[in-house]
């Protein structure tokens, strides 16, 4: 049976283990709703991927939840419209 000739130091052990760790997932904001999602995946909050609706999120919700969700979407769109008017293009159109 193989037996090590010399004991490995704590420094050597720790240098070997230096690259063994967990990384936080790289999240990006959804362009439609702004929630953080993994890149190249469908946003589960709004159901959009690359500007196309892939999942109908409203279908699964109850009546109360639908109303709340529609209200959120409407306020989000209003904020986007306000933000667009402050750009150079928006200011030049007025």
SULJOZI-V142722 format. One record per residue. N is the residue number from 1. RES is the residue in one letter. PSI is psi as a letter, one per 30 degrees, with the letter a starting at -180 (NA if undefined). OMEGA is omega in degrees with one decimal (none if undefined). Layout:
n=N res=RES psi=PSI omega=OMEGA
n=N res=RES psi=PSI omega=OMEGA
//
This chain:
n=1 res=X psi=k omega=-177.8
n=2 res=X psi=k omega=179.3
n=3 res=X psi=k omega=179.5
n=4 res=X psi=k omega=-178.5
n=5 res=X psi=e omega=179.6
n=6 res=X psi=l omega=179.5
n=7 res=X psi=k omega=175.9
n=8 res=X psi=k omega=-178.7
n=9 res=X psi=l omega=177.8
n=10 res=X psi=e omega=-179.6
n=11 res=X psi=e omega=178.6
n=12 res=X psi=e omega=-179.8
n=13 res=X psi=e omega=-178.2
n=14 res=X psi=e omega=177.1
n=15 res=X psi=e omega=178.3
n=16 res=X psi=e omega=-177.0
n=17 res=X psi=f omega=-174.0
n=18 res=X psi=e omega=-174.9
n=19 res=X psi=g omega=179.9
n=20 res=X psi=j omega=178.7
n=21 res=X psi=l omega=179.3
n=22 res=X psi=k omega=176.5
n=23 res=X psi=k omega=174.2
n=24 res=X psi=k omega=-179.5
n=25 res=X psi=k omega=179.0
n=26 res=X psi=j omega=-177.4
n=27 res=X psi=k omega=177.5
n=28 res=X psi=k omega=178.9
n=29 res=X psi=k omega=176.5
n=30 res=X psi=k omega=-178.9
n=31 res=X psi=f omega=-178.0
n=32 res=X psi=e omega=-173.5
n=33 res=X psi=f omega=177.2
n=34 res=X psi=f omega=177.9
n=35 res=X psi=l omega=178.5
n=36 res=X psi=k omega=179.0
n=37 res=X psi=l omega=174.1
n=38 res=X psi=k omega=179.4
n=39 res=X psi=k omega=178.7
n=40 res=X psi=h omega=175.5
n=41 res=X psi=l omega=178.4
n=42 res=X psi=k omega=176.3
n=43 res=X psi=k omega=-178.7
n=44 res=X psi=f omega=179.2
n=45 res=X psi=e omega=-177.4
n=46 res=X psi=f omega=176.7
n=47 res=X psi=g omega=-177.9
n=48 res=X psi=k omega=173.5
n=49 res=X psi=k omega=-178.5
n=50 res=X psi=h omega=176.3
n=51 res=X psi=g omega=-179.9
n=52 res=X psi=k omega=178.4
n=53 res=X psi=j omega=-177.7
n=54 res=X psi=e omega=-178.0
n=55 res=X psi=k omega=174.8
n=56 res=X psi=j omega=-175.3
n=57 res=X psi=e omega=-176.6
n=58 res=X psi=f omega=-175.6
n=59 res=X psi=e omega=-174.4
n=60 res=X psi=f omega=-174.2
n=61 res=X psi=l omega=174.3
n=62 res=X psi=l omega=-176.1
n=63 res=X psi=e omega=-179.1
n=64 res=X psi=e omega=-179.9
n=65 res=X psi=e omega=178.6
n=66 res=X psi=e omega=-178.7
n=67 res=X psi=e omega=179.4
n=68 res=X psi=e omega=-178.8
n=69 res=X psi=e omega=179.0
n=70 res=X psi=e omega=178.6
n=71 res=X psi=e omega=178.2
n=72 res=X psi=e omega=-178.4
n=73 res=X psi=e omega=-179.4
n=74 res=X psi=e omega=179.1
n=75 res=X psi=e omega=179.0
n=76 res=X psi=e omega=179.8
n=77 res=X psi=e omega=177.6
n=78 res=X psi=e omega=178.9
n=79 res=X psi=e omega=179.7
n=80 res=X psi=e omega=179.8
n=81 res=X psi=e omega=177.9
n=82 res=X psi=e omega=-179.3
n=83 res=X psi=e omega=-178.4
n=84 res=X psi=e omega=-177.6
n=85 res=X psi=f omega=-179.1
n=86 res=X psi=f omega=176.7
n=87 res=X psi=l omega=-179.3
n=88 res=X psi=e omega=179.0
n=89 res=X psi=e omega=179.6
n=90 res=X psi=e omega=179.3
n=91 res=X psi=e omega=-178.7
n=92 res=X psi=f omega=-179.7
n=93 res=X psi=f omega=-177.8
n=94 res=X psi=NA omega=none
//
